Amino acid sequence: QVQLVESGGGVVQAGGSLRLSCATSGSIVRNKGVGWYRQAPGKERELVATISTRGIVYYGDSVKGRFTISRDYAKNTVYLQMTSLKAEDTAVYYCNSPGMGWGQGTQVTVSS
């Protein structure tokens, strides 16, 4: 069964950087769009960034200019590079693709 497994979260000070990884199968990375989402305590899950099969990227307004989504075909992995992190970026981050279930996510905590 194809899965998406998130990793790379941690605790970082405001202004710092983290890179999240979403490991999955080659068929997902090559043939389907992948998105990063996040859910903060008491809030609904929100879309952070997506990358389409054609490499077209989309960013939510709150992360535009600070986060970068990319993919590595050789490693079957989609990344989310996060810079200039803010306390409000604290959340559990998930990656997903159409038709897939949700994984456990990876916790990102930004201390101010």
C-alpha atoms as a printed R data frame, in Angstrom:
    type eleno elety resid chain resno      x      y       z
1   ATOM     1    CA   GLN     A     1  0.000  0.000   0.000
2   ATOM     2    CA   VAL     A     2  1.379  3.348  -0.999
3   ATOM     3    CA   GLN     A     3  1.999  5.697   1.885
4   ATOM     4    CA   LEU     A     4  3.301  9.172   2.484
5   ATOM     5    CA   VAL     A     5  5.589  9.472   5.502
6   ATOM     6    CA   GLU     A     6  6.489 12.856   6.922
7   ATOM     7    CA   SER     A     7  9.690 13.648   8.819
8   ATOM     8    CA   GLY     A     8 11.985 16.513   9.706
9   ATOM     9    CA   GLY     A     9  9.963 18.377  12.284
10  ATOM    10    CA   GLY     A    10 11.392 19.692  15.520
11  ATOM    11    CA   VAL     A    11 11.758 22.668  17.810
12  ATOM    12    CA   VAL     A    12 13.332 25.795  16.367
13  ATOM    13    CA   GLN     A    13 13.616 29.409  17.439
14  ATOM    14    CA   ALA     A    14 11.714 32.128  15.637
15  ATOM    15    CA   GLY     A    15 13.611 33.182  12.550
16  ATOM    16    CA   GLY     A    16 15.108 29.751  12.099
17  ATOM    17    CA   SER     A    17 14.699 27.147   9.373
18  ATOM    18    CA   LEU     A    18 13.617 23.529   8.988
19  ATOM    19    CA   ARG     A    19 13.264 21.192   6.055
20  ATOM    20    CA   LEU     A    20 10.435 18.682   6.087
21  ATOM    21    CA   SER     A    21 10.489 15.532   4.000
22  ATOM    22    CA   CYS     A    22  7.606 13.510   2.564
23  ATOM    23    CA   ALA     A    23  8.763 10.066   1.482
24  ATOM    24    CA   THR     A    24  6.487  8.174  -0.847
25  ATOM    25    CA   SER     A    25  6.482  6.029  -3.951
26  ATOM    26    CA   GLY     A    26  7.798  7.039  -7.329
27  ATOM    27    CA   SER     A    27  4.339  6.797  -8.827
28  ATOM    28    CA   ILE     A    28  3.060  9.454  -6.468
29  ATOM    29    CA   VAL     A    29  5.930 11.866  -6.989
30  ATOM    30    CA   ARG     A    30  5.863 11.517 -10.770
31  ATOM    31    CA   ASN     A    31  2.194 11.122 -11.508
32  ATOM    32    CA   LYS     A    32  0.250 12.966  -8.841
33  ATOM    33    CA   GLY     A    33  0.380 16.333  -7.190
34  ATOM    34    CA   VAL     A    34  1.529 16.477  -3.590
35  ATOM    35    CA   GLY     A    35  0.607 19.033  -0.999
36  ATOM    36    CA   TRP     A    36  1.801 20.052   2.436
37  ATOM    37    CA   TYR     A    37 -0.829 20.889   5.029
38  ATOM    38    CA   ARG     A    38 -0.698 21.884   8.663
39  ATOM    39    CA   GLN     A    39 -2.980 21.840  11.661
40  ATOM    40    CA   ALA     A    40 -2.420 23.932  14.745
41  ATOM    41    CA   PRO     A    41 -4.133 23.119  18.073
42  ATOM    42    CA   GLY     A    42 -7.765 24.167  18.004
43  ATOM    43    CA   LYS     A    43 -7.630 25.122  14.331
44  ATOM    44    CA   GLU     A    44 -8.691 23.496  11.093
45  ATOM    45    CA   ARG     A    45 -6.197 21.887   8.792
46  ATOM    46    CA   GLU     A    46 -4.936 24.365   6.214
47  ATOM    47    CA   LEU     A    47 -3.168 24.037   2.905
48  ATOM    48    CA   VAL     A    48  0.418 25.254   3.015
49  ATOM    49    CA   ALA     A    49  1.855 24.450  -0.403
50  ATOM    50    CA   THR     A    50  1.348 22.175  -3.384
51  ATOM    51    CA   ILE     A    51  3.380 21.001  -6.338
52  ATOM    52    CA   SER     A    52  1.650 19.641  -9.436
53  ATOM    53    CA   THR     A    53  2.822 16.942 -11.805
54  ATOM    54    CA   ARG     A    54  4.033 19.740 -14.086
55  ATOM    55    CA   GLY     A    55  5.987 21.351 -11.307
56  ATOM    56    CA   ILE     A    56  3.571 24.225 -10.822
57  ATOM    57    CA   VAL     A    57  3.719 25.359  -7.205
58  ATOM    58    CA   TYR     A    58  1.187 27.093  -4.998
59  ATOM    59    CA   TYR     A    59  1.678 28.662  -1.574
60  ATOM    60    CA   GLY     A    60 -0.749 29.816   1.023
61  ATOM    61    CA   ASP     A    61 -0.625 33.531   1.729
62  ATOM    62    CA   SER     A    62  0.762 33.035   5.224
63  ATOM    63    CA   VAL     A    63  3.873 31.213   3.993
64  ATOM    64    CA   LYS     A    64  4.470 32.861   0.625
65  ATOM    65    CA   GLY     A    65  8.054 34.029   0.312
66  ATOM    66    CA   ARG     A    66  9.218 31.957   3.288
67  ATOM    67    CA   PHE     A    67  8.472 28.324   2.367
68  ATOM    68    CA   THR     A    68  9.561 26.401  -0.720
69  ATOM    69    CA   ILE     A    69  8.132 23.096  -1.935
70  ATOM    70    CA   SER     A    70 10.263 20.871  -4.144
71  ATOM    71    CA   ARG     A    71 10.612 17.244  -5.157
72  ATOM    72    CA   ASP     A    72 13.401 14.772  -5.811
73  ATOM    73    CA   TYR     A    73 12.468 12.040  -8.282
74  ATOM    74    CA   ALA     A    74 15.548  9.966  -7.438
75  ATOM    75    CA   LYS     A    75 14.579  9.846  -3.760
76  ATOM    76    CA   ASN     A    76 10.788  9.730  -4.271
77  ATOM    77    CA   THR     A    77 10.546 12.585  -1.817
78  ATOM    78    CA   VAL     A    78  8.789 15.935  -1.653
79  ATOM    79    CA   TYR     A    79 10.352 18.595   0.568
80  ATOM    80    CA   LEU     A    80  9.111 21.689   2.325
81  ATOM    81    CA   GLN     A    81 11.909 24.115   3.093
82  ATOM    82    CA   MET     A    82 10.759 26.540   5.761
83  ATOM    83    CA   THR     A    83 12.658 29.717   6.561
84  ATOM    84    CA   SER     A    84 12.021 32.795   8.704
85  ATOM    85    CA   LEU     A    85  9.825 30.668  10.917
86  ATOM    86    CA   LYS     A    86  7.300 32.354  13.180
87  ATOM    87    CA   ALA     A    87  5.509 31.194  16.309
88  ATOM    88    CA   GLU     A    88  2.298 30.973  14.285
89  ATOM    89    CA   ASP     A    89  3.908 28.324  12.075
90  ATOM    90    CA   THR     A    90  3.717 25.923  15.017
91  ATOM    91    CA   ALA     A    91  1.579 22.974  13.931
92  ATOM    92    CA   VAL     A    92  1.575 19.353  12.879
93  ATOM    93    CA   TYR     A    93  2.566 19.223   9.234
94  ATOM    94    CA   TYR     A    94  1.202 16.591   6.869
95  ATOM    95    CA   CYS     A    95  1.815 15.739   3.247
96  ATOM    96    CA   ASN     A    96 -0.885 14.278   1.082
97  ATOM    97    CA   SER     A    97 -1.901 13.481  -2.457
98  ATOM    98    CA   PRO     A    98 -5.370 13.053  -3.990
99  ATOM    99    CA   GLY     A    99 -6.968  9.772  -2.945
100 ATOM   100    CA   MET     A   100 -4.493  9.094  -0.151
101 ATOM   101    CA   GLY     A   101 -5.153  8.849   3.561
102 ATOM   102    CA   TRP     A   102 -3.538 11.064   6.156
103 ATOM   103    CA   GLY     A   103 -0.345 10.027   7.901
104 ATOM   104    CA   GLN     A   104  0.810 10.871  11.409
105 ATOM   105    CA   GLY     A   105  2.445 14.117  10.380
106 ATOM   106    CA   THR     A   106  5.496 15.764  11.865
107 ATOM   107    CA   GLN     A   107  5.405 18.329  14.667
108 ATOM   108    CA   VAL     A   108  6.961 21.739  14.119
109 ATOM   109    CA   THR     A   109  7.298 23.982  17.151
110 ATOM   110    CA   VAL     A   110  8.625 27.519  16.804
111 ATOM   111    CA   SER     A   111  9.621 29.191  20.032
112 ATOM   112    CA   SER     A   112  9.483 32.967  20.282
